[in-house]
Amino acid sequence: MNVKLFAPRRVAAALAITITAGAASLCGASQSAMAQAAPVIVGNQTATAIVESVDHEAGMVLLRDKAGNLDTVRVDPDVRAKLPVLHAGDKIGMRIVRTIDAVIAPPGAPMPESTESAAGTRTGPHPHGMMVSFKRERVKVTGVDTTRNQVVFVDPDDITRVVLVRQKPMQDFLKTLKPGDEVDTTVMDAVSFSVLSRIPS
């Protein structure tokens, strides 16, 4: 699934949102009750776009939105085989939903794995498809400052991040964290699309 189009532009921001957004459903919970966090919807939008070009060999699709902005979608081969074939000139409608959750990883827990799946139909006047990806990562908390509402953690690329937690429920969650805690984050992107119209061949 394309990470450029459907994911935040900066990985640091994604990781920061993951930790703090998951906290909204966890505030007031005890440390032992944090094994499971209900996903939080952080994005739900619809859009239309025109397919400018398609590189079937590389699985790259260039889209132009209503404002004229261009963006490239890359679809992995194993996912692409299950989706409708797009052509230059196709007008597509999309719905993009994103959820984020975070859980404190128990000691010795296996590393989380990311997954992707897809389904769709290739026949009829309006073929459609859906892609769902779960990007799972583990970050390690190295510092907590409840006075300044800041958390410091090391991301999977071994880069230290400092995040200012602004919202009250998230600040409550911050108080339950301590250096050494490992947090598993999950970003779920669900992208459904359908061909609204296409140029006759």
FENFEN-V590418 format. One record per residue. N is the residue number from 1. BURIAL is + if it has 24 or more other ideal C-beta (glycine too) atoms within 12 Angstrom, else -. Layout:
<<N | BURIAL> <N | BURIAL>>
//
This chain:
<<1 | +> <2 | +> <3 | +> <4 | -> <5 | +> <6 | +> <7 | +> <8 | -> <9 | -> <10 | -> <11 | -> <12 | -> <13 | -> <14 | +> <15 | +> <16 | +> <17 | +> <18 | +> <19 | +> <20 | +> <21 | +> <22 | +> <23 | +> <24 | +> <25 | +> <26 | +> <27 | +> <28 | -> <29 | -> <30 | -> <31 | -> <32 | -> <33 | -> <34 | +> <35 | -> <36 | -> <37 | +> <38 | -> <39 | +> <40 | +> <41 | -> <42 | +> <43 | +> <44 | -> <45 | -> <46 | -> <47 | +> <48 | -> <49 | +> <50 | +> <51 | +> <52 | +> <53 | -> <54 | +> <55 | -> <56 | -> <57 | -> <58 | -> <59 | +> <60 | +> <61 | +> <62 | +> <63 | +> <64 | +> <65 | -> <66 | -> <67 | -> <68 | -> <69 | -> <70 | -> <71 | +> <72 | +> <73 | +> <74 | +> <75 | +> <76 | -> <77 | -> <78 | -> <79 | +> <80 | +> <81 | -> <82 | -> <83 | +> <84 | +> <85 | +> <86 | +> <87 | -> <88 | -> <89 | -> <90 | +> <91 | +> <92 | +> <93 | +> <94 | +> <95 | -> <96 | +> <97 | +> <98 | +> <99 | +> <100 | +> <101 | +> <102 | +> <103 | +> <104 | +> <105 | +> <106 | -> <107 | -> <108 | -> <109 | -> <110 | -> <111 | -> <112 | +> <113 | -> <114 | +> <115 | -> <116 | +> <117 | -> <118 | +> <119 | -> <120 | +> <121 | -> <122 | -> <123 | -> <124 | -> <125 | -> <126 | -> <127 | +> <128 | +> <129 | +> <130 | +> <131 | +> <132 | +> <133 | +> <134 | +> <135 | +> <136 | +> <137 | +> <138 | +> <139 | +> <140 | +> <141 | +> <142 | +> <143 | -> <144 | +> <145 | -> <146 | -> <147 | -> <148 | -> <149 | +> <150 | +> <151 | +> <152 | +> <153 | +> <154 | +> <155 | +> <156 | +> <157 | -> <158 | -> <159 | -> <160 | -> <161 | +> <162 | -> <163 | +> <164 | -> <165 | +> <166 | -> <167 | -> <168 | -> <169 | -> <170 | +> <171 | +> <172 | -> <173 | +> <174 | +> <175 | +> <176 | +> <177 | +> <178 | -> <179 | -> <180 | -> <181 | +> <182 | +> <183 | +> <184 | +> <185 | +> <186 | +> <187 | +> <188 | +> <189 | +> <190 | +> <191 | +> <192 | +> <193 | +> <194 | +> <195 | +> <196 | -> <197 | -> <198 | -> <199 | -> <200 | -> <201 | ->>
//
